[in-house]
Amino acid sequence: MRDTLVRSIDNNQVSILVLLDLSGAFDTVDHNILLSVLHNHFSVTDVALDWLRSYLSDRTHGQQTESFPVNCSVPQGSVLVPVQFAAYTEDITDLTERHNVRSHLYADDTQLHDC
C-alpha cells in the first residue's frame, strides 16, 4: 500500500487513505451471524463448527449475583479473537471492491485507500 501511495503522489494524483479502528465493534459481533459466516464463507463444518458454537454459547456478563446472558461479542483474551473478528468483517472487502477501493484488514484495524 505504501508504494502505491508514493507512486500516486509522484504522479501528482489524488490519494485517499482511511484508517478505521473497529475495536469497539468486538462487542457487537452477533454469535449466530458469526457462526453463519464461518460456515458459509469459510466452510467451517462438523466438529469445528460445533466446538465454536459451544465456545460462544451460554456466556454471561456481570457479577455472580447479577449477571445477564451475552449473545453477541467476541470473548476477549482468546487467540481466536482476531480470526473470528476478521471472519465477521470480511464482507468489507466485497463492498470496497465493488467501489474500486482497496482494503487491508488485520484484526480490528482496517485501511481503505484509493489512488
C-alpha positions as CSV (number, residue, x, y, z in Angstrom):
1,M,0.0,0.0,0.0
2,R,2.8,2.4,0.8
3,D,4.4,2.0,-2.6
4,T,1.0,2.6,-4.3
5,L,0.5,5.8,-2.3
6,V,4.1,7.0,-3.1
7,R,3.7,6.3,-6.8
8,S,0.4,8.2,-6.8
9,I,1.9,11.2,-5.1
10,D,4.9,11.1,-7.5
11,N,2.4,11.2,-10.4
12,N,0.6,14.2,-8.9
13,Q,-2.6,12.0,-8.4
14,V,-5.0,12.4,-5.5
15,S,-4.8,9.7,-2.9
16,I,-7.3,8.9,-0.2
17,L,-6.4,6.8,2.9
18,V,-9.0,6.0,5.5
19,L,-7.8,4.3,8.7
20,L,-10.6,2.5,10.7
21,D,-10.2,1.2,14.2
22,L,-13.0,-1.2,14.7
23,S,-12.0,-2.3,18.2
24,G,-15.4,-1.1,19.6
25,A,-17.1,-3.5,17.2
26,F,-15.8,-6.5,19.1
27,D,-18.7,-6.0,21.4
28,T,-21.3,-6.1,18.6
29,V,-20.4,-9.4,16.9
30,D,-23.6,-11.5,16.8
31,H,-22.8,-15.1,17.6
32,N,-25.4,-16.5,15.1
33,I,-24.1,-14.3,12.3
34,L,-20.5,-15.2,13.1
35,L,-21.3,-18.9,13.0
36,S,-23.2,-18.5,9.7
37,V,-20.3,-16.6,8.2
38,L,-17.8,-19.2,9.4
39,H,-19.9,-22.0,7.9
40,N,-21.0,-20.3,4.6
41,H,-17.9,-18.3,3.7
42,F,-15.1,-20.3,5.3
43,S,-16.6,-23.9,5.1
44,V,-16.2,-24.5,8.9
45,T,-18.3,-27.6,9.5
46,D,-19.0,-30.5,11.7
47,V,-16.8,-30.8,14.9
48,A,-15.1,-27.5,14.4
49,L,-18.4,-25.6,14.0
50,D,-19.9,-27.4,16.9
51,W,-16.8,-26.5,19.0
52,L,-17.1,-22.8,18.1
53,R,-20.9,-22.9,18.8
54,S,-20.2,-24.4,22.2
55,Y,-17.4,-21.9,22.9
56,L,-19.8,-18.9,22.2
57,S,-22.9,-20.3,23.9
58,D,-24.1,-19.8,27.4
59,R,-21.8,-16.8,28.1
60,T,-22.8,-14.3,30.8
61,H,-21.5,-10.9,31.8
62,G,-21.6,-9.4,35.2
63,Q,-21.2,-10.4,38.8
64,Q,-22.3,-13.8,40.2
65,T,-25.3,-12.2,41.9
66,E,-26.3,-10.1,38.9
67,S,-25.4,-11.5,35.5
68,F,-27.1,-11.5,32.1
69,P,-26.7,-13.7,29.1
70,V,-24.5,-12.5,26.3
71,N,-25.4,-13.4,22.7
72,C,-23.0,-11.1,21.0
73,S,-19.3,-10.0,21.3
74,V,-16.2,-12.0,20.9
75,P,-14.7,-13.2,24.1
76,Q,-11.6,-11.2,24.8
77,G,-8.2,-12.7,25.5
78,S,-8.5,-15.7,23.2
79,V,-6.2,-16.4,20.3
80,L,-9.4,-16.9,18.3
81,V,-10.4,-13.3,18.6
82,P,-8.6,-11.9,15.5
83,V,-9.7,-14.8,13.4
84,Q,-13.3,-14.6,14.5
85,F,-13.5,-10.8,14.0
86,A,-11.8,-11.0,10.6
87,A,-14.3,-13.6,9.5
88,Y,-17.1,-11.4,10.8
89,T,-15.9,-8.3,8.9
90,E,-14.6,-9.9,5.8
91,D,-17.6,-8.6,3.8
92,I,-16.0,-5.2,3.9
93,T,-13.7,-6.3,1.1
94,D,-16.7,-7.2,-1.1
95,L,-18.1,-3.8,-0.5
96,T,-14.9,-1.9,-1.2
97,E,-14.0,-3.9,-4.3
98,R,-17.5,-3.1,-5.8
99,H,-16.5,0.6,-5.5
100,N,-12.9,0.1,-6.7
101,V,-11.4,0.9,-3.3
102,R,-8.6,-1.2,-2.0
103,S,-8.7,-2.5,1.5
104,H,-6.3,-4.2,4.0
105,L,-7.8,-5.8,7.1
106,Y,-5.9,-7.0,10.2
107,A,-8.0,-7.9,13.3
108,D,-9.7,-4.6,14.2
109,D,-7.6,-2.3,12.1
110,T,-8.9,-1.6,8.5
111,Q,-7.3,0.5,5.9
112,L,-9.2,1.7,2.9
113,H,-7.3,3.5,0.1
114,D,-7.8,4.8,-3.4
115,C,-5.0,6.1,-5.6
